[in-house]
Amino acid sequence: MLDGLLRALELWSHKNNPKIQLFSVKEVAELLGCSPRTIKGLIHDKKELRYLTVGREIKIRHQDIEFFIKQRLRLSVYDQGILK
């Protein structure tokens, strides 16, 4: 599932392809399939997702979303060679 998210993020980021791709809290929530409140919690409470502010808006860079997803990748029993 997380691999699919990484692919979706890659496709989404190539839509406009600026030098720095920034996402709003709402866009990140839609991408990850959760609520904007969850994303704000990851930013402010747990401090697990890096962000920047542009004016009063919270923005998350493409590479920070990718890093966040990769941190959560877990090997399945098939990937670990336990089951074949």
N, C-alpha and C positions, 0 to 999 in steps of 0.2 A: 504494500500500500504506500509506504513512504517513497519507494522508488517512483511510483506513479506521480506522487506529489512533486518530486524533483523534476520529472519530465514536464509536468504541467507548469511549474515555475519557469522552466527554461523556455517553453513555448510562449508563455505570457510575457516574459521579459524581452523576447525578440519582436514583440508586436510593434513597438515604436523604436526600439534599440538606441536610446540615448546613451551617453557615456556613463552616467550614473542613473540606474533605475531605482526609483523610489516608489514605495507602496504605502497607501494609507492603512490605518488600523482595520478599517472595513474590508479593504481588498485582501489583506493578509488573512483575516478571519474567513472570508469566502474561500480563499485558496486552501486553507487548512481544514475547512469544514467545522468551524467552531464559531462562537459568538465574539463580537468585538470586546466584550467584557473580559473574556478569557485572555485575549491578546493583551489587553491593558494590565491584567494581573501578571502575565508573564513578563511584562516590561517593568512595572512598578513594584509589585510585591515580591515575586520570585527572582527578579533581575536576571532572567534567562534569555531574554531577547534584546539585543542591542538596538538602539534607535537614535534618531536625531530629531530636533525640532526645527521647523521652518515656520517662522512666526509663532503662532500658537498651535500649529498642527504637528502631530506626531507622524514621523515618516520612518519607514524601515527600508534599509537598502537590500537589494537583491542578494548580495553575498551574505548578509546577516541572516536572511530567511533560509538560505541554502545551508549555512553552518548550523543553524538551529535544527533543521531537519536531519542533517547528517549525524548530529550528536545523538539523535534518538533512534537511529537505525539499529535494529537488533537482528542477529543472525537467527534464522529459523533452524529447526532440527535438521532440515535437509541441507542447509548451507554449512552446518557444523559437521556433516558427515555421519550423524547419529542414525538417521533413517535414509534409506535409498529407494 
